[in-house]
């Protein structure tokens, strides 16, 4: 047997599957799957990729799945086969998944049976010819017969594939996954993340949290959100068990946490806000939790206090990082006695860079570190910094840059677009976006992308979009403003929903006689915010 390389992020899973195969690795659909059982599924998929892949030199393969054994086995199976995975979300509009399929250039897709209905529409509209593995369908399903452009490989063909790929294989510089984020032109852009990037992150988190095989990890995020990488690979590196949160209780998971005595929780802060509003948090509710990690959007002092009361034995960590920095790059460990005073404007600090990572504020082209009273755009560097954007050198050059320090050392950096300030003894505070990019329930959203779609669907140039609410609580939705369109609101929103993920579709459209302008001739977004009247 070939030993897996330590720079391949599946190697931790592989080692635990070989050494402790009887331990539980995954709990999904009310059933436990051991490391050995999951390994068998992984090798089955990896071997099928090696046998049926029409483009073995192409670095990626796609997954169309959702919180199932097949979905997680496919993540690992693609990595074992030496490719990077491209997740597609069955809850996204067909047009977005079609864009991602086209932009990534994938030739092979693994389909989770529970998503077959959503996949049919995608496959009907996809430009390229795909080879589709159907691990859950013993024979060719009837619906596939009409999709003659594509090649389908049913489960019976996979069963005859010998598991000759016994260990994951890849180089550290190879692509581990390709995630598509919101793009300002209305087209998603793919962030390339290497094995070295993720290995650096997981190694650092193993030291930070010291997890072991008795831990029970939540999986709150979808595969299209990079926090899912956090949960999966940290869990399997520790030899622990992963518990994907069922869709029906994702925002109200109290009973699931208690029933399974989870020890490691990771999610967006919006979960706290929702559970508090539903009065689901009470003192001592989660005694089993020992680590609670929140990220993706602002974490408020009020939210921390509510969660800390419910999870009295847990240490809270406020993490921060863009996809381009590989999941999280800074963190702030909460201290119930001293941390409340460290909060700024009611928000928890995002803290200090992890070991091996660097952060600085960009002010007038200069990089400034650790200087009180200075506000600037946060820039990141280090071993987690990703190579750039997939087939998009212009965007890569715009966001990544080289900087030579006073000692003459040149280093590659990434401009986050986030405005921060520094506080001694605390680290960084997140203030706002330099541009108008937001986080909505943990998903990064560029309002300009929504405006781009809204202009086209409303057939008018007079549109604007703001996050809502504009202050206090975390942004939970967007509000759109339109004028000069004869189309009814319902028709406009329906058209938006066909092109945008649900969290990017305006919750409410408001008609205005004209878009107000500020002294600089730009749309006055603050004035628009004052005009919002949300329907009850």
C-alpha positions in Angstrom: 0.0 0.0 0.0 1.3 3.5 -0.9 1.5 5.8 2.1 -0.6 9.0 1.6 1.4 12.2 1.4 1.1 14.5 4.4 0.4 17.4 2.1 -2.7 15.7 0.8 -5.6 16.9 3.0 -7.3 13.5 2.8 -4.3 11.8 4.4 -5.6 12.4 8.0 -8.8 10.6 7.1 -6.9 7.8 5.5 -4.6 7.2 8.5 -7.6 7.0 10.9 -9.5 4.7 8.5 -6.5 2.3 8.4 -5.7 2.5 12.1 -9.1 2.9 13.7 -11.6 1.7 11.0 -14.3 0.7 13.5 -14.7 4.2 14.9 -17.6 6.3 13.7 -16.6 8.9 11.0 -20.0 10.2 9.9 -23.5 10.4 11.2 -26.0 11.1 8.5 -29.7 10.1 7.8 -30.0 8.7 11.3 -27.1 6.2 10.7 -23.5 6.0 11.8 -20.8 5.1 9.2 -17.5 3.9 10.4 -14.1 5.1 9.0 -13.7 1.7 7.3 -17.2 1.8 5.8 -16.7 5.3 4.6 -13.3 4.4 3.2 -14.9 1.6 1.1 -17.3 4.2 -0.4 -14.4 6.6 -1.0 -12.3 4.0 -2.8 -15.2 2.9 -4.9 -15.8 6.4 -6.1 -12.1 7.2 -6.6 -11.6 4.0 -8.6 -14.6 4.8 -10.8 -13.1 8.3 -11.5 -9.9 6.7 -12.5 -11.7 4.3 -14.8 -14.4 6.5 -16.4 -13.0 10.0 -16.3 -13.1 11.4 -19.8 -10.5 14.1 -19.0 -7.9 12.6 -16.6 -5.7 15.6 -17.0 -8.4 18.1 -16.0 -7.7 19.1 -12.3 -11.4 19.1 -11.1 -14.5 17.1 -10.8 -17.9 18.2 -9.6 -20.3 17.1 -6.9 -24.0 17.6 -7.0 -25.1 16.4 -3.6 -26.4 17.5 -0.2 -25.7 16.2 3.3 -25.6 12.5 2.4 -23.1 9.6 2.6 -22.6 9.9 -1.2 -21.8 13.7 -0.9 -19.1 13.3 1.7 -17.7 10.1 0.1 -17.5 12.1 -3.1 -15.5 14.9 -1.6 -12.9 12.4 -0.4 -13.2 10.2 -3.5 -12.3 13.1 -5.8 -9.3 14.0 -3.6 -8.2 10.3 -3.5 -8.3 10.4 -7.3 -5.9 13.3 -7.4 -8.4 16.0 -8.4 -9.9 19.0 -6.7 -13.6 19.0 -6.1 -16.2 21.6 -7.3 -19.3 21.6 -5.2 -22.7 22.4 -6.8 -25.6 23.3 -4.5 -29.0 21.8 -5.4 -30.6 24.8 -3.6 -29.0 27.2 -6.0 -30.8 28.4 -9.2 -30.0 26.3 -12.3 -28.4 29.3 -14.0 -25.8 29.6 -11.2 -24.9 25.9 -11.2 -24.7 26.0 -15.0 -22.3 29.0 -14.8 -20.1 27.2 -12.3 -20.1 24.0 -14.4 -19.2 25.9 -17.5 -16.5 28.1 -15.8 -14.8 25.2 -14.0 -14.7 23.2 -17.2 -15.5 19.9 -15.4 -16.1 16.8 -17.5 -17.1 14.5 -14.7 -19.9 14.9 -12.1 -20.9 12.7 -9.2 -24.6 12.8 -8.5 -26.3 12.2 -5.1 -29.6 10.4 -5.7 -31.6 12.7 -3.4 -30.7 15.6 -5.8 -31.7 13.8 -9.0 -34.7 16.0 -9.7 -32.7 19.3 -9.4 -29.9 17.8 -11.4 -32.1 17.0 -14.4 -32.8 20.7 -15.1 -29.1 21.4 -14.8 -28.1 18.6 -17.2 -30.7 19.7 -19.7 -29.1 23.2 -19.9 -25.4 22.4 -19.4 -23.4 23.3 -22.5 -20.6 20.7 -22.2 -21.0 16.9 -22.3 -20.5 15.3 -18.9 -19.8 11.9 -17.6 -22.0 11.4 -14.6 -21.4 8.8 -11.9 -24.5 7.5 -10.2 -23.3 5.6 -7.0 -26.9 5.5 -5.6 -28.6 4.2 -8.7 -28.0 0.5 -9.3 -29.2 0.8 -12.9 -29.7 3.6 -15.3 -32.8 5.7 -14.1 -35.6 6.4 -16.6 -35.0 10.2 -16.5 -31.5 9.8 -17.8 -32.6 8.2 -21.0 -33.6 11.5 -22.6 -30.3 13.2 -21.7 -28.4 11.6 -24.6 -25.7 14.2 -24.7 -24.3 12.9 -21.4 -22.8 9.6 -20.4 -24.2 8.0 -17.3 -22.4 5.4 -15.2 -24.8 3.5 -12.9 -23.9 1.9 -9.6 -23.7 -1.6 -11.1 -20.8 -0.5 -13.3 -19.1 1.1 -10.3 -19.4 -2.2 -8.3 -17.2 -3.9 -10.9 -14.5 -1.3 -10.4 -11.6 -2.7 -8.3 -10.4 -0.3 -5.5 -6.9 0.0 -6.8 -6.5 3.6 -5.5 -5.8 2.6 -2.0 -4.6 5.9 -0.7 -5.1 9.6 -1.7 -2.6 11.0 -4.2 -1.8 14.6 -4.9 1.0 17.1 -4.6 0.7 19.9 -2.1 0.5 22.5 -4.9 -2.4 20.7 -6.5 -5.9 22.0 -6.3 -7.9 20.7 -3.3 -11.2 22.4 -4.2 -12.6 25.2 -6.3 -15.2 27.5 -4.7 -17.2 30.1 -6.6 -17.9 33.3 -4.8 -20.1 36.3 -5.7 -18.7 38.3 -8.6 -19.1 42.1 -9.2 -19.9 41.5 -12.9 -22.8 39.1 -12.2 -20.7 36.1 -13.0 -19.3 33.9 -10.1 -15.5 33.7 -9.8 -13.7 30.6 -8.7 -11.1 30.7 -5.8 -8.4 28.0 -6.2 -7.4 26.5 -2.9 -4.4 24.1 -2.8 -3.7 21.1 -0.6 -0.9 23.1 1.0 -3.3 25.9 1.9 -5.8 23.6 3.6 -3.1 21.5 5.3 -1.6 24.7 6.8 -5.0 25.6 8.2 -5.9 22.2 9.6 -2.5 21.8 11.2 -3.0 25.1 12.9 -6.5 24.3 14.1 -5.3 21.0 15.5 -2.8 22.9 17.7 -5.4 25.5 18.6 -8.3 23.2 19.7 -6.5 19.9 20.5 -9.5 17.7 19.3 -9.4 13.9 19.7 -11.4 10.9 18.5 -14.1 11.3 21.2 -15.1 14.7 19.8 -18.4 15.1 17.9 -18.3 17.8 15.3 -21.2 19.7 13.8 -21.4 20.3 10.0 -23.6 23.4 9.6 -22.4 24.7 6.3 -23.2 23.5 2.8 -20.3 22.2 0.7 -20.4 25.4 -1.4 -19.4 27.4 1.7 -15.7 26.9 2.8 -16.6 26.6 6.5 -17.6 23.0 5.5 -13.9 22.3 4.9 -13.2 23.4 8.4 -15.6 20.9 9.9 -14.8 17.9 7.7 -11.1 17.9 7.7 -10.5 19.0 11.3 -12.9 16.3 12.4 -11.3 13.6 10.4 -7.8 14.7 11.3 -8.7 14.1 14.9 -10.3 10.7 14.1 -13.7 12.1 15.4 -17.2 11.9 14.0 -19.0 14.4 11.8 -22.6 15.3 12.3 -24.2 17.2 9.4 -27.1 19.2 10.8 -30.4 18.1 9.1 -31.8 20.8 6.8 -35.1 21.0 8.8 -33.3 22.1 12.0 -30.2 24.0 10.6 -31.3 27.3 12.2 -32.8 25.8 15.3 -30.5 22.8 16.1 -30.9 22.8 19.9 -32.4 19.3 20.2 -29.9 17.9 17.7 -27.0 19.2 19.7 -28.4 17.8 22.9 -29.4 14.4 21.4 -25.9 13.8 20.1 -24.0 15.5 22.8 -21.9 17.5 20.3 -18.6 18.8 21.6 -17.5 21.1 18.7 -19.9 23.6 17.1 -19.1 25.8 14.1 -21.6 28.1 12.4 -22.5 31.6 11.4 -23.7 33.9 14.3 -27.2 34.2 12.6 -28.0 30.8 14.3 -27.7 32.5 17.7 -29.9 35.4 16.6 -32.6 33.0 15.2 -32.6 30.7 18.3 -32.7 33.7 20.6 -35.7 35.2 18.7 -37.4 31.8 18.9 -36.6 31.6 22.7 -34.8 28.4 22.2 -31.7 29.3 24.3 -31.8 28.7 28.0 -29.2 28.4 30.8 -27.1 25.2 30.6 -28.8 23.9 27.4 -25.6 22.6 25.8 -23.4 21.2 28.6 -21.5 18.9 26.1 -20.1 21.7 24.0 -16.5 22.5 24.7 -15.6 24.6 21.6 -17.9 27.0 19.7 -16.5 28.7 16.6 -18.4 31.5 14.9 -17.5 33.2 11.6 -18.8 34.6 8.3 -20.3 37.7 9.7 -20.2 40.1 12.7 -20.4 38.4 16.1 -22.1 40.7 18.7 -21.5 41.0 22.4 -25.2 40.3 23.0 -25.0 37.1 20.9 -22.0 35.8 22.7 -23.6 36.4 26.1 -26.7 34.5 25.1 -24.8 31.6 23.7 -22.3 31.4 26.6 -25.2 31.1 29.1 -26.5 28.1 27.0 -23.1 26.5 26.6 -21.4 27.3 29.9 -18.5 24.7 29.4 -17.5 26.0 26.0 -14.8 28.3 24.9 -16.0 30.7 22.1 -13.8 31.6 19.2 -14.6 34.4 16.8 -13.0 33.5 13.5 -12.4 35.6 10.4 -11.2 35.0 6.9 -12.2 35.2 3.2 -12.2 32.2 0.9 -9.0 33.6 -0.6 -7.2 33.2 2.7 -8.4 29.5 3.2 -11.4 29.6 5.5 -10.1 31.6 8.5 -6.9 33.6 9.0 -7.5 35.3 12.4 -9.3 34.4 15.6 -10.3 35.9 18.9 -10.7 33.6 21.9 -13.5 34.9 24.2 -12.7 35.6 27.9 -16.0 36.2 29.8 -14.3 38.6 32.2 -12.0 40.7 30.0 -13.5 40.4 26.5 -16.7 42.6 26.9 -14.5 45.6 27.4 -12.5 44.7 24.2 -15.6 44.9 22.1 -16.0 47.8 19.7 -19.5 49.1 18.8 -20.9 46.0 20.4 -19.0 43.7 18.1 -16.4 41.0 19.1 -12.9 41.6 17.8 -11.7 39.3 15.0 -8.4 39.1 16.9 -4.9 38.0 15.8 -3.5 36.1 12.8 -2.9 32.4 13.3 0.7 31.3 13.5 2.3 31.3 10.1 -0.2 33.9 8.8 0.3 37.6 8.5 -2.1 40.6 8.5 -1.6 44.3 8.0 -3.6 47.4 7.2 -3.2 49.0 3.8 -3.3 52.8 4.0 -2.4 54.9 0.9 -0.5 52.0 -0.6 1.6 51.3 2.6 1.2 48.3 4.8 0.9 49.2 8.5 0.9 46.7 11.4 -0.1 47.0 15.0 -0.7 50.8 15.1 -3.4 52.2 17.3 -5.8 54.8 15.9 -5.2 53.8 12.3 -8.0 52.5 10.0 -7.2 50.6 6.8 -8.0 47.8 4.4 -7.0 44.5 5.9 -4.5 42.6 3.8 -3.4 39.0 4.4 -0.4 36.8 3.7 1.1 33.5 4.7 0.9 29.8 4.0 -2.9 29.9 3.7 -3.0 32.5 0.9 -4.5 30.9 -2.2 -3.0 31.0 -5.7 -5.8 33.2 -7.1 -8.9 33.0 -9.3 -9.6 30.2 -11.7 -8.9 31.3 -15.3 -9.2 35.0 -14.3 -5.7 36.6 -14.3 -7.2 40.1 -14.3 -9.1 39.6 -11.1 -6.1 37.8 -9.6 -3.9 40.8 -10.3 -6.5 43.2 -9.0 -6.8 41.5 -5.6 -3.4 39.9 -5.0 -0.2 41.9 -4.9 3.5 41.8 -4.1 5.0 44.0 -1.4 8.6 44.6 -0.4 9.1 45.5 3.2 11.8 47.8 4.6 14.2 44.8 5.0 14.0 44.1 1.3 11.8 40.9 1.6 9.1 40.6 -1.0 5.9 38.8 0.0 2.5 38.1 -1.7 -0.6 39.7 -0.2 -4.3 39.7 -0.6 -6.6 42.8 -0.3 -9.7 41.7 1.6 -11.7 44.8 1.0 -12.5 44.9 4.8 -12.0 48.0 6.8 -10.3 47.3 10.2 -8.5 49.0 13.1 -6.0 47.7 15.6 -6.2 47.5 19.4 -3.2 46.6 21.5 -3.7 43.4 23.5 -6.7 42.5 21.4 -5.9 42.5 17.7 -8.1 43.6 14.8 -11.6 45.0 14.9 -13.8 44.6 11.8 -15.4 47.9 11.0 -17.1 47.6 7.5 -16.6 46.8 3.9 -14.3 49.1 1.9 -16.5 48.3 -1.0 -20.1 47.1 -0.6 -19.6 43.4 -0.1 -21.6 41.9 2.7 -21.9 38.6 4.5 -25.5 37.2 4.7 -25.9 34.2 6.9 -22.2 33.5 6.3 -22.3 33.8 2.5 -20.2 36.5 0.9 -22.3 38.7 -1.3 -21.5 41.6 -3.6 -24.4 43.9 -3.8 -23.2 45.0 -7.2 -23.9 41.5 -8.5 -27.5 41.7 -7.3 -27.9 45.1 -8.8 -26.6 43.8 -12.1 -29.3 41.1 -12.1 -31.9 43.5 -10.9 -31.2 45.9 -13.7 -31.7 43.2 -16.3 -34.8 41.6 -14.7 -36.5 45.0 -14.0 -35.4 46.4 -17.4 -34.2 49.7 -15.9 -30.9 51.2 -15.0 -32.5 52.9 -12.0 -31.9 50.3 -9.3 -30.0 50.0 -6.0 -29.6 47.4 -3.3 -28.8 47.7 0.4 -28.3 45.1 3.2 -31.0 45.0 5.8 -31.0 45.8 8.7 -28.4 48.5 8.2 -27.3 48.7 11.9 -27.6 46.7 15.1 -28.3 43.1 14.2 -26.5 41.2 11.5 -27.6 41.7 7.9 -30.2 39.0 7.2 -31.4 40.0 3.7 -31.3 42.7 1.0 -33.8 45.3 0.0 -34.0 46.5 -3.6 -35.0 49.9 -4.9 -36.3 50.4 -8.5 -37.8 53.1 -10.5 -38.9 53.5 -14.1 -40.0 49.9 -14.7 -43.5 48.8 -15.7 -43.0 45.2 -14.5 -44.8 44.1 -11.3 -42.6 43.3 -8.2 -43.6 39.6 -8.2 -42.4 39.2 -11.7 -39.1 40.9 -11.0 -38.4 38.9 -7.9 -39.3 35.6 -9.6 -36.8 36.4 -12.4 -34.1 37.2 -9.8 -34.8 33.9 -8.0 -34.1 32.0 -11.2 -30.6 33.6 -11.4 -29.5 34.2 -7.8 -29.1 32.0 -4.7 -32.0 32.5 -2.2 -29.9 34.6 0.1 -29.2 37.1 -2.6 -32.7 37.6 -3.8 -34.2 40.9 -2.4 -36.6 40.2 0.4 -38.5 43.3 -0.6 -38.7 45.7 -3.5 -39.4 49.4 -2.9 -40.5 51.8 -5.6 -39.0 55.3 -5.6 -39.6 58.2 -7.9 -35.9 58.7 -8.3 -32.7 57.4 -6.7 -31.4 60.1 -4.3 -27.8 61.3 -5.0 -25.2 62.6 -2.5 -22.8 65.5 -2.9 -20.5 63.4 -5.0 -23.2 62.5 -7.5 -23.4 58.9 -6.2 -26.5 57.2 -5.1 -27.2 58.1 -1.4 -27.6 54.7 0.2 -28.1 56.2 3.6 -31.0 58.2 2.4 -32.5 55.1 0.8 -32.1 53.2 4.0 -34.1 55.8 5.8 -36.9 55.3 3.3 -37.2 51.5 3.8 -40.7 50.4 4.8 -40.5 46.6 5.3 -43.8 44.7 4.9 -45.2 43.0 8.0 
